[in-house]
Amino acid sequence: MMERAESCQKLYTRLRLWEFPDEYVIEPTDGSSASSLKINRADASMKLIDAIPECSSVRVPKIQTIFGVVGMLKLVAGSYLIVITERECVGSYLGHPIFKVMSLRILPCDHSLKTSSPEQKKVESEFAGLLKVAEKTCGLFFSYDTNLTLSAQRLNDLGDESKLLPLWRQAEPRFLWNNYMLEVLIDNKATNYFWFLWLQLDPYLLPVVQGSFHNFQAAIGKEIVDITLIARRCTRRNGTRMWRRGADPDGYAANFVETEQILQMNGFTASFVQVRGSMPFLWEQIVDLTYKPKFEIVKPEEAPRVAERHFLDLRKKYGSVLAIDLVNTTGGEGRLSEKFASAVQPILSDDLRYIHFDFHKICGHVHFERLSILYDQIADFLDKNGYLLLNDKGEKMKEQLGVVRTNCIDCLDRTNVTQVSPLKLKRYF
């Protein structure tokens, strides 16, 4: 029972960073009488300590308040600790405060570079420069109290044992932005000799997601509705527009995002999840000086296998899948659409449907009301697979049994309009 009690320790919400010449010390200052975390600046080794090291005239620390430890990255010769220095509360998720990362700071543990070769120093310097990009990463969100990587339905379905686990162990790896950065801290846990020290690192391991989060209220008659819109970006095939397209050989699609819409009113909670992602086969867009670079299908014979892997994974995670393809029927987009349709054809079933809807041809740039044509085609799927509904006691009255997967080329404009249309919200919420 002690292990269970310790394992559900809450995350530290405020910490003090002590920067000594030879080490960093991170001290919890949120009222918990917990051990501090010491990190050696030469080799990034870690240790839990009960007292802050003594200061002296030759060992004067810099002191700063921080709000979480994102993790650590190891490069060629040095390691780099990443912490949150500024945060902003942007709303709540199922009653728990949600914070946006406003500023990150990278703390080098690279004193060992003094004994490195010139070539290692050069490579390390180049990689360290790239780390500056991480400091400017936008759209990062976290919670100290709930698992932001999981939808309301998956949170509700967690068993009692899972609910006792620390948040990082509950997290969905696909949407855990700092998964790789936490690994160093997690690996360090395993090297501790005593299990109670092993567990005390859990409150430092803060899960972070990348995407968007909006929480606001609206009036329906005399009723006030609390609305939450959250997008979770997948970490499996990251990259920027045009540079990252299609899927990898394992079926992980670029621009894959899980979007959740939550309505709360009179104690009841409704949640509806959708996903988006690039067309799941091997294709790319070679960036050049043209306005719209050409698309190229890579290893077309592999398309059915890659698509099958992709949709098998979706069905395991979400149940039935309805794939909506919004790209043009002509030109380069048309060739991609034809390949998508042919790749998915062998695996279509009652649990996997595919619909092509030429958004530009039918809706143009202004006639979004014509999306009702699409919604009429998928109404039976939405009615059958439903959405999550919890009563005022938190008991499940309905559950979502399937998911709509939408794509265009960038999975941006056309997909956005299709997924958040007021027609759809009105009909199904």
C-alpha positions as a Python dict, from the first residue, in 0.01 Angstrom:
ca = {
    (1, 'M'): (0, 0, 0),
    (2, 'M'): (290, 235, 65),
    (3, 'E'): (410, 193, -292),
    (4, 'R'): (67, 286, -424),
    (5, 'A'): (47, 591, -203),
    (6, 'E'): (390, 708, -309),
    (7, 'S'): (332, 634, -676),
    (8, 'C'): (43, 878, -699),
    (9, 'Q'): (246, 1170, -563),
    (10, 'K'): (141, 1494, -726),
    (11, 'L'): (374, 1686, -951),
    (12, 'Y'): (563, 1979, -805),
    (13, 'T'): (396, 2301, -919),
    (14, 'R'): (669, 2547, -824),
    (15, 'L'): (1041, 2493, -786),
    (16, 'R'): (1354, 2694, -713),
    (17, 'L'): (1653, 2652, -942),
    (18, 'W'): (1993, 2696, -779),
    (19, 'E'): (2274, 2741, -1032),
    (20, 'F'): (2608, 2661, -872),
    (21, 'P'): (2931, 2666, -1076),
    (22, 'D'): (2952, 2286, -1070),
    (23, 'E'): (2591, 2173, -1028),
    (24, 'Y'): (2223, 2259, -1056),
    (25, 'V'): (1985, 2200, -767),
    (26, 'I'): (1608, 2196, -818),
    (27, 'E'): (1420, 2249, -493),
    (28, 'P'): (1041, 2201, -458),
    (29, 'T'): (888, 2517, -307),
    (30, 'D'): (516, 2441, -331),
    (31, 'G'): (486, 2346, 34),
    (32, 'S'): (596, 1986, 2),
    (33, 'S'): (880, 1876, 227),
    (34, 'A'): (1049, 1676, -45),
    (35, 'S'): (1404, 1604, -150),
    (36, 'S'): (1576, 1830, -400),
    (37, 'L'): (1721, 1709, -728),
    (38, 'K'): (2092, 1771, -788),
    (39, 'I'): (2238, 1755, -1139),
    (40, 'N'): (2613, 1754, -1199),
    (41, 'R'): (2712, 2011, -1464),
    (42, 'A'): (3004, 1798, -1584),
    (43, 'D'): (2837, 1465, -1659),
    (44, 'A'): (2464, 1530, -1588),
    (45, 'S'): (2454, 1264, -1316),
    (46, 'M'): (2162, 1307, -1076),
    (47, 'K'): (2102, 1259, -708),
    (48, 'L'): (1827, 1336, -459),
    (49, 'I'): (1947, 1543, -162),
    (50, 'D'): (1782, 1657, 160),
    (51, 'A'): (1959, 1992, 199),
    (52, 'I'): (2075, 2267, -34),
    (53, 'P'): (2457, 2273, -65),
    (54, 'E'): (2636, 2547, 125),
    (55, 'C'): (2709, 2875, -48),
    (56, 'S'): (3032, 3071, -15),
    (57, 'S'): (3201, 3378, -159),
    (58, 'V'): (3354, 3164, -433),
    (59, 'R'): (3045, 2952, -480),
    (60, 'V'): (2759, 3198, -518),
    (61, 'P'): (2454, 3049, -691),
    (62, 'K'): (2209, 3219, -923),
    (63, 'I'): (1851, 3156, -809),
    (64, 'Q'): (1540, 3143, -1027),
    (65, 'T'): (1182, 3019, -992),
    (66, 'I'): (1080, 2753, -1242),
    (67, 'F'): (753, 2567, -1297),
    (68, 'G'): (855, 2226, -1422),
    (69, 'V'): (1124, 2002, -1563),
    (70, 'V'): (1063, 1913, -1929),
    (71, 'G'): (1351, 1668, -1947),
    (72, 'M'): (1707, 1632, -2069),
    (73, 'L'): (1875, 1581, -2406),
    (74, 'K'): (2210, 1410, -2454),
    (75, 'L'): (2426, 1525, -2744),
    (76, 'V'): (2775, 1420, -2852),
    (77, 'A'): (2961, 1518, -2536),
    (78, 'G'): (2724, 1714, -2317),
    (79, 'S'): (2371, 1698, -2182),
    (80, 'Y'): (2115, 1977, -2163),
    (81, 'L'): (1843, 2015, -1901),
    (82, 'I'): (1522, 2187, -2018),
    (83, 'V'): (1298, 2365, -1767),
    (84, 'I'): (986, 2584, -1778),
    (85, 'T'): (1053, 2940, -1666),
    (86, 'E'): (716, 3100, -1748),
    (87, 'R'): (363, 2962, -1764),
    (88, 'E'): (10, 3092, -1813),
    (89, 'C'): (-316, 2932, -1700),
    (90, 'V'): (-536, 2907, -2011),
    (91, 'G'): (-841, 2728, -1876),
    (92, 'S'): (-940, 2392, -1735),
    (93, 'Y'): (-970, 2038, -1867),
    (94, 'L'): (-1241, 1837, -1692),
    (95, 'G'): (-1205, 2062, -1388),
    (96, 'H'): (-825, 2070, -1375),
    (97, 'P'): (-615, 2382, -1450),
    (98, 'I'): (-426, 2375, -1781),
    (99, 'F'): (-110, 2578, -1836),
    (100, 'K'): (60, 2700, -2151),
    (101, 'V'): (439, 2707, -2163),
    (102, 'M'): (537, 3069, -2221),
    (103, 'S'): (913, 3030, -2187),
    (104, 'L'): (1167, 2748, -2173),
    (105, 'R'): (1529, 2757, -2070),
    (106, 'I'): (1809, 2519, -2165),
    (107, 'L'): (2070, 2452, -1897),
    (108, 'P'): (2394, 2301, -2031),
    (109, 'C'): (2569, 2019, -1847),
    (110, 'D'): (2869, 2028, -2076),
    (111, 'H'): (3175, 2086, -1858),
    (112, 'S'): (3312, 1757, -1991),
    (113, 'L'): (3363, 1933, -2325),
    (114, 'K'): (3690, 2069, -2186),
    (115, 'T'): (3847, 1729, -2244),
    (116, 'S'): (3672, 1659, -2576),
    (117, 'S'): (3842, 1657, -2915),
    (118, 'P'): (3817, 1962, -3145),
    (119, 'E'): (3587, 1768, -3377),
    (120, 'Q'): (3354, 1676, -3091),
    (121, 'K'): (3347, 2037, -2976),
    (122, 'K'): (3256, 2152, -3326),
    (123, 'V'): (2973, 1902, -3364),
    (124, 'E'): (2849, 1973, -3012),
    (125, 'S'): (2841, 2345, -3085),
    (126, 'E'): (2634, 2291, -3399),
    (127, 'F'): (2383, 2069, -3221),
    (128, 'A'): (2365, 2302, -2921),
    (129, 'G'): (2275, 2583, -3160),
    (130, 'L'): (1986, 2377, -3293),
    (131, 'L'): (1860, 2333, -2937),
    (132, 'K'): (1774, 2702, -2937),
    (133, 'V'): (1481, 2603, -3158),
    (134, 'A'): (1339, 2403, -2867),
    (135, 'E'): (1334, 2716, -2652),
    (136, 'K'): (1101, 2878, -2906),
    (137, 'T'): (867, 2581, -2955),
    (138, 'C'): (509, 2706, -2949),
    (139, 'G'): (183, 2539, -2855),
    (140, 'L'): (306, 2347, -2549),
    (141, 'F'): (56, 2269, -2271),
    (142, 'F'): (60, 2074, -1946),
    (143, 'S'): (-131, 1999, -1628),
    (144, 'Y'): (-6, 1911, -1282),
    (145, 'D'): (-325, 1721, -1198),
    (146, 'T'): (-457, 1532, -1501),
    (147, 'N'): (-329, 1351, -1806),
    (148, 'L'): (-362, 1590, -2097),
    (149, 'T'): (-243, 1326, -2346),
    (150, 'L'): (-563, 1123, -2297),
    (151, 'S'): (-913, 1202, -2419),
    (152, 'A'): (-1199, 1222, -2170),
    (153, 'Q'): (-1312, 873, -2270),
    (154, 'R'): (-970, 718, -2223),
    (155, 'L'): (-933, 895, -1888),
    (156, 'N'): (-1271, 760, -1782),
    (157, 'D'): (-1171, 409, -1890),
    (158, 'L'): (-851, 404, -1683),
    (159, 'G'): (-858, 124, -1428),
    (160, 'D'): (-799, 181, -1058),
    (161, 'E'): (-442, 53, -1088),
    (162, 'S'): (-363, 289, -1376),
    (163, 'K'): (-508, 588, -1193),
    (164, 'L'): (-253, 533, -916),
    (165, 'L'): (37, 555, -1160),
    (166, 'P'): (229, 882, -1200),
    (167, 'L'): (111, 1095, -1492),
    (168, 'W'): (411, 1016, -1712),
    (169, 'R'): (330, 644, -1692),
    (170, 'Q'): (-36, 704, -1778),
    (171, 'A'): (56, 918, -2078),
    (172, 'E'): (-15, 820, -2439),
    (173, 'P'): (335, 810, -2599),
    (174, 'R'): (202, 935, -2935),
    (175, 'F'): (106, 1269, -2783),
    (176, 'L'): (377, 1305, -2518),
    (177, 'W'): (590, 1583, -2671),
    (178, 'N'): (876, 1541, -2424),
    (179, 'N'): (873, 1161, -2424),
    (180, 'Y'): (1233, 1137, -2546),
    (181, 'M'): (1352, 1411, -2310),
    (182, 'L'): (1200, 1235, -2008),
    (183, 'E'): (1381, 910, -2089),
    (184, 'V'): (1707, 1028, -1929),
    (185, 'L'): (1528, 1103, -1603),
    (186, 'I'): (1331, 779, -1624),
    (187, 'D'): (1649, 580, -1687),
    (188, 'N'): (1808, 751, -1388),
    (189, 'K'): (1520, 626, -1172),
    (190, 'A'): (1612, 270, -1257),
    (191, 'T'): (1969, 315, -1134),
    (192, 'N'): (1869, 414, -780),
    (193, 'Y'): (1941, 152, -518),
    (194, 'F'): (1637, 215, -300),
    (195, 'W'): (1282, 192, -430),
    (196, 'F'): (1166, 489, -220),
    (197, 'L'): (1428, 710, -389),
    (198, 'W'): (1329, 555, -721),
    (199, 'L'): (973, 674, -671),
    (200, 'Q'): (1059, 1023, -546),
    (201, 'L'): (1165, 1134, -894),
    (202, 'D'): (809, 1092, -1023),
    (203, 'P'): (692, 1439, -909),
    (204, 'Y'): (962, 1593, -1131),
    (205, 'L'): (847, 1416, -1450),
    (206, 'L'): (605, 1660, -1615),
    (207, 'P'): (418, 1538, -1928),
    (208, 'V'): (385, 1805, -2200),
    (209, 'V'): (172, 1798, -2515),
    (210, 'Q'): (202, 2007, -2830),
    (211, 'G'): (-107, 2132, -3007),
    (212, 'S'): (-375, 2381, -2910),
    (213, 'F'): (-609, 2431, -2616),
    (214, 'H'): (-913, 2659, -2586),
    (215, 'N'): (-1158, 2672, -2298),
    (216, 'F'): (-1452, 2914, -2293),
    (217, 'Q'): (-1819, 2948, -2200),
    (218, 'A'): (-2125, 3002, -2417),
    (219, 'A'): (-2495, 3052, -2348),
    (220, 'I'): (-2768, 2825, -2485),
    (221, 'G'): (-3089, 2992, -2378),
    (222, 'K'): (-3056, 3032, -2004),
    (223, 'E'): (-2797, 2757, -1974),
    (224, 'I'): (-2422, 2819, -1957),
    (225, 'V'): (-2212, 2563, -2143),
    (226, 'D'): (-1843, 2510, -2076),
    (227, 'I'): (-1664, 2430, -2403),
    (228, 'T'): (-1316, 2286, -2445),
    (229, 'L'): (-1137, 2234, -2776),
    (230, 'I'): (-808, 2051, -2760),
    (231, 'A'): (-573, 1927, -3033),
    (232, 'R'): (-295, 1678, -2958),
    (233, 'R'): (-16, 1659, -3213),
    (234, 'C'): (144, 1320, -3267),
    (235, 'T'): (520, 1292, -3219),
    (236, 'R'): (573, 994, -3450),
    (237, 'R'): (630, 1173, -3783),
    (238, 'N'): (703, 1536, -3708),
    (239, 'G'): (798, 1794, -3965),
    (240, 'T'): (689, 2115, -4129),
    (241, 'R'): (446, 2166, -4415),
    (242, 'M'): (573, 2035, -4752),
    (243, 'W'): (887, 1889, -4596),
    (244, 'R'): (699, 1608, -4421),
    (245, 'R'): (429, 1426, -4617),
    (246, 'G'): (256, 1089, -4627),
    (247, 'A'): (342, 806, -4389),
    (248, 'D'): (656, 618, -4295),
    (249, 'P'): (694, 243, -4366),
    (250, 'D'): (535, 164, -4027),
    (251, 'G'): (218, 354, -4117),
    (252, 'Y'): (270, 661, -3898),
    (253, 'A'): (126, 960, -4085),
    (254, 'A'): (263, 1312, -4095),
    (255, 'N'): (54, 1595, -3948),
    (256, 'F'): (-140, 1346, -3736),
    (257, 'V'): (-353, 1526, -3478),
    (258, 'E'): (-624, 1409, -3239),
    (259, 'T'): (-892, 1674, -3186),
    (260, 'E'): (-1138, 1661, -2899),
    (261, 'Q'): (-1450, 1871, -2843),
    (262, 'I'): (-1590, 1870, -2489),
    (263, 'L'): (-1918, 2022, -2368),
    (264, 'Q'): (-2008, 2041, -1998),
    (265, 'M'): (-2348, 2152, -1874),
    (266, 'N'): (-2551, 2084, -1558),
    (267, 'G'): (-2290, 1834, -1443),
    (268, 'F'): (-2303, 1632, -1767),
    (269, 'T'): (-1997, 1592, -1991),
    (270, 'A'): (-1998, 1512, -2364),
    (271, 'S'): (-1681, 1443, -2562),
    (272, 'F'): (-1629, 1383, -2934),
    (273, 'V'): (-1290, 1287, -3081),
    (274, 'Q'): (-1175, 1319, -3443),
    (275, 'V'): (-834, 1268, -3604),
    (276, 'R'): (-653, 1405, -3905),
    (277, 'G'): (-338, 1301, -4086),
    (278, 'S'): (-159, 1298, -4418),
    (279, 'M'): (-263, 1036, -4674),
    (280, 'P'): (-111, 716, -4529),
    (281, 'F'): (125, 588, -4795),
    (282, 'L'): (475, 683, -4909),
    (283, 'W'): (468, 1014, -5095),
    (284, 'E'): (658, 1341, -5081),
    (285, 'Q'): (669, 1694, -5214),
    (286, 'I'): (1008, 1815, -5333),
    (287, 'V'): (1035, 2177, -5222),
    (288, 'D'): (1165, 2412, -5492),
    (289, 'L'): (1101, 2768, -5610),
    (290, 'T'): (763, 2691, -5767),
    (291, 'Y'): (443, 2808, -5598),
    (292, 'K'): (312, 2453, -5564),
    (293, 'P'): (588, 2190, -5582),
    (294, 'K'): (502, 1861, -5750),
    (295, 'F'): (391, 1555, -5556),
    (296, 'E'): (579, 1229, -5597),
    (297, 'I'): (456, 885, -5494),
    (298, 'V'): (743, 678, -5353),
    (299, 'K'): (739, 298, -5388),
    (300, 'P'): (375, 283, -5506),
    (301, 'E'): (374, -95, -5465),
    (302, 'E'): (413, -43, -5088),
    (303, 'A'): (102, 175, -5057),
    (304, 'P'): (-147, -104, -4963),
    (305, 'R'): (83, -243, -4692),
    (306, 'V'): (153, 99, -4537),
    (307, 'A'): (-215, 197, -4546),
    (308, 'E'): (-312, -133, -4385),
    (309, 'R'): (-66, -75, -4099),
    (310, 'H'): (-196, 276, -4048),
    (311, 'F'): (-562, 182, -4031),
    (312, 'L'): (-497, -128, -3822),
    (313, 'D'): (-337, 99, -3563),
    (314, 'L'): (-631, 341, -3576),
    (315, 'R'): (-884, 61, -3534),
    (316, 'K'): (-699, -71, -3230),
    (317, 'K'): (-704, 271, -3068),
    (318, 'Y'): (-1041, 412, -3177),
    (319, 'G'): (-1263, 131, -3306),
    (320, 'S'): (-1438, 180, -3640),
    (321, 'V'): (-1281, 432, -3879),
    (322, 'L'): (-1436, 654, -4147),
    (323, 'A'): (-1169, 809, -4372),
    (324, 'I'): (-1271, 1132, -4547),
    (325, 'D'): (-1044, 1246, -4830),
    (326, 'L'): (-1099, 1613, -4921),
    (327, 'V'): (-841, 1661, -5198),
    (328, 'N'): (-908, 1754, -5561),
    (329, 'T'): (-998, 1489, -5818),
    (330, 'T'): (-769, 1643, -6082),
    (331, 'G'): (-400, 1725, -6118),
    (332, 'G'): (-135, 1613, -5872),
    (333, 'E'): (-388, 1593, -5589),
    (334, 'G'): (-605, 1370, -5805),
    (335, 'R'): (-320, 1121, -5854),
    (336, 'L'): (-265, 1108, -5479),
    (337, 'S'): (-636, 1057, -5417),
    (338, 'E'): (-649, 772, -5668),
    (339, 'K'): (-355, 602, -5496),
    (340, 'F'): (-518, 648, -5154),
    (341, 'A'): (-846, 497, -5275),
    (342, 'S'): (-676, 200, -5441),
    (343, 'A'): (-446, 139, -5141),
    (344, 'V'): (-732, 125, -4895),
    (345, 'Q'): (-974, -68, -5119),
    (346, 'P'): (-855, -419, -5016),
    (347, 'I'): (-908, -352, -4645),
    (348, 'L'): (-1247, -178, -4654),
    (349, 'S'): (-1504, -341, -4427),
    (350, 'D'): (-1790, -263, -4194),
    (351, 'D'): (-1529, -119, -3956),
    (352, 'L'): (-1339, 82, -4217),
    (353, 'R'): (-1504, 311, -4470),
    (354, 'Y'): (-1356, 555, -4722),
    (355, 'I'): (-1530, 859, -4872),
    (356, 'H'): (-1388, 1106, -5121),
    (357, 'F'): (-1532, 1458, -5110),
    (358, 'D'): (-1377, 1713, -5348),
    (359, 'F'): (-1396, 2012, -5116),
    (360, 'H'): (-1281, 2275, -5366),
    (361, 'K'): (-1513, 2155, -5642),
    (362, 'I'): (-1822, 2130, -5421),
    (363, 'C'): (-1770, 2413, -5170),
    (364, 'G'): (-1538, 2649, -5355),
    (365, 'H'): (-1404, 2922, -5130),
    (366, 'V'): (-1726, 3041, -4965),
    (367, 'H'): (-2007, 2785, -4989),
    (368, 'F'): (-1926, 2592, -4675),
    (369, 'E'): (-2293, 2518, -4620),
    (370, 'R'): (-2252, 2256, -4892),
    (371, 'L'): (-2063, 2047, -4639),
    (372, 'S'): (-2411, 1931, -4542),
    (373, 'I'): (-2382, 1701, -4846),
    (374, 'L'): (-2089, 1529, -4678),
    (375, 'Y'): (-2254, 1522, -4337),
    (376, 'D'): (-2559, 1351, -4485),
    (377, 'Q'): (-2329, 1081, -4624),
    (378, 'I'): (-2166, 1013, -4288),
    (379, 'A'): (-2469, 1064, -4061),
    (380, 'D'): (-2522, 690, -4020),
    (381, 'F'): (-2161, 639, -3910),
    (382, 'L'): (-2181, 920, -3654),
    (383, 'D'): (-2515, 799, -3520),
    (384, 'K'): (-2387, 442, -3489),
    (385, 'N'): (-2053, 527, -3325),
    (386, 'G'): (-2176, 814, -3111),
    (387, 'Y'): (-1981, 1013, -2853),
    (388, 'L'): (-1890, 993, -2486),
    (389, 'L'): (-2157, 1107, -2241),
    (390, 'L'): (-2108, 1111, -1863),
    (391, 'N'): (-2387, 1195, -1619),
    (392, 'D'): (-2353, 1425, -1318),
    (393, 'K'): (-2214, 1133, -1115),
    (394, 'G'): (-1938, 1068, -1368),
    (395, 'E'): (-2106, 748, -1486),
    (396, 'K'): (-2079, 656, -1854),
    (397, 'M'): (-2413, 678, -2035),
    (398, 'K'): (-2274, 659, -2389),
    (399, 'E'): (-1934, 593, -2541),
    (400, 'Q'): (-1768, 672, -2871),
    (401, 'L'): (-1711, 354, -3071),
    (402, 'G'): (-1541, 491, -3381),
    (403, 'V'): (-1357, 789, -3524),
    (404, 'V'): (-1367, 1008, -3833),
    (405, 'R'): (-1028, 1055, -3998),
    (406, 'T'): (-1006, 1360, -4226),
    (407, 'N'): (-732, 1468, -4464),
    (408, 'C'): (-656, 1722, -4732),
    (409, 'I'): (-301, 1792, -4851),
    (410, 'D'): (-171, 1993, -4555),
    (411, 'C'): (-444, 1873, -4315),
    (412, 'L'): (-508, 2241, -4244),
    (413, 'D'): (-766, 2465, -4413),
    (414, 'R'): (-1006, 2217, -4573),
    (415, 'T'): (-971, 1980, -4280),
    (416, 'N'): (-1028, 2259, -4027),
    (417, 'V'): (-1349, 2374, -4190),
    (418, 'T'): (-1480, 2020, -4219),
    (419, 'Q'): (-1402, 1925, -3860),
    (420, 'V'): (-1533, 2234, -3681),
    (421, 'S'): (-1834, 2326, -3893),
    (422, 'P'): (-2123, 2461, -3680),
    (423, 'L'): (-2353, 2226, -3870),
    (424, 'K'): (-2171, 1929, -3727),
    (425, 'L'): (-2154, 2068, -3375),
    (426, 'K'): (-2523, 2149, -3382),
    (427, 'R'): (-2621, 1805, -3505),
    (428, 'Y'): (-2411, 1590, -3278),
    (429, 'F'): (-2386, 1793, -2958),
}
